[in-house]
Amino acid sequence: MNGAMCLSFKVAGRGSILMLKMWYVYILQSEKDSSFYIGYTQDPQKRLEQHNRGKSTYTSRKLPWKIVYVETYDLKSEALKREKFLKKQKNKEFYIKLIHSVKQTVG
């Protein structure tokens, strides 16, 4: 497994194991200008490394980036729907509140 979370379980009455990769919606924050970038992936750490190596045109102009928020989804369609919703917000204060709400819940 390459850093992505993977669930496995045996299907009842069958000998095979079904592997399901999780999908993640993430928010990156530029350490250059504090702007945000939203995306989805199956491996947030690998994707962060790609952004920080300049593999994305938009993010290459604002290096370096750090992950500030992650949500987990079972289905790609759910992750894509959430990513689109977050991108539509285009509101820095909304993102900051979202990020801080999770930090207060977790820590």
Secondary structure, DSSP 8 states (H G I E B T S, - for coil): --SS-EEEEE-TT-S-EEEEE-EEEEEEEETTT--EEEEEES-HHHHHHHHHTT-SHHHHTT--EEEEEEEEESSHHHHHHHHHHHHHH--HHHHHHHHHHHHHHH-
